[in-house]
Amino acid sequence: MDRTQLLELLAQGQPIENANCDGQDLSGADLSGAVLLNASFSGANLMGANLRGALLVQANLAAANLEGAQAENAVLAGAFLQRANLKKSCFAGADLRQVAALGAFFDQADFSEAVLAGATLTKACFLQTRLTLAELRGANLDQALLEKADLTRADCSRASFKAAGLRKAVLVSTDFSEAQLSGLRFSGCDLTLARFLSADLTAADFSGVLSLNKADFSGANLSKAHFSDGSARFMSLRGARMDNALVQSCEFLDCDFAELDAVGAVFDRSSLLRCLFAKAKLPGSRWFAADLSFCDFSHADLQNASFQETKLHLANLHAIQDQGASFPGSDRSQARPTDHELLAAENWRPTH
């Protein structure tokens, strides 16, 4: 079906089924509001086309050129977009759930508030793409490139980002709960208010992150993760796992590390003023030249931990387990020891 035939049928206002427009030149065509069921546009040129509100469910757009297309609120659920070119297009509010877009190009496009839940976006390119408030729940973005993309308030829960590139991405209030993010580098990213609840961040690298203020890593797996020269206030890692993680030369103030599991973790030269480590498991951890002033370690496991040249001014060491712990060059007398009356009250049980 060529351009003229397609536009004539659309002018009649009727749904069109099984239209085959493979390889056709439809650049600049007005397809707004069109209902094209099971249509095929493989390799077609739709550059600058108007697809606003169009219904293209399960359409074949493999290798199609959609650069600059306007497709606000279009419905392309289940469409095939492998290697398609969607650069500088606008799909704001569009429904693209379950699309297959392996290796597609979304550079500088607007996908704000678009639905991409369950989409296959492996090796896709999202350079400087706007994905604010987009729904990417359960999507596969393995090896995708999202450098300088804006995912502010996007829902990326349960999505997979294995080997993806997120350099300088804006991730403010982005939800990565239960997402697969192992080994990723977040250099230049803004993670203010980002949520990583129960996410897999094994060996992730947060060096050079712009902000971690109020980020929530509760229950996340941060084993062997790397934090270097970072800063945060009111960040939460409550119940997270950080065994053998490296936190070096960071400034984390008023953060929640309660019930953290961080066997063998290193916190060298970091300022952790007023942080909460209550009931944290920290055996074998290292705190060389760290500032732990006003920190609360009550009931923490600090067995075999090393506190060399550590500041402990008014740190709360109530009921800690410190067998084998060492404090060379540190003045432990500045810390608050176990309050035995409080401990007796905590251990009190009614008798019958």
Buried (B, 14 or more C-beta within 10 A) or exposed (E): BEBEEBBEBBEEEEEBEEBBBBEBBBBEBBBBBBBBBBBBBBBBBBBBBBBBBBBBBBBBBBBBBBBBBBBBBBBBBBBBBBBBBBBBBBBBBBBBBBBBBBBBBBBBBBBBBBBBBBBBBBBBBBBBBBBBBBBBBBBBBBBBBBBBBBBBBBBBBBBBBBBBBBBBBBBBBBBBBBBBBBBBBBBBBBBBBBBBBBBBBBBBBBBBBBBBBBBBBBBBBBBBBBBBBBBBBBBBBBBBBBBBBBBBBBBBBBBBBBBBBBBBBBBBBBBBBBBBBBBBBBBBBBBBBBBBBBBBBBBBBBBBBBBBBBBBBEBBBBBBBBEEBEBEEBEBEEBBEBBEEEBEEEEEEEEE
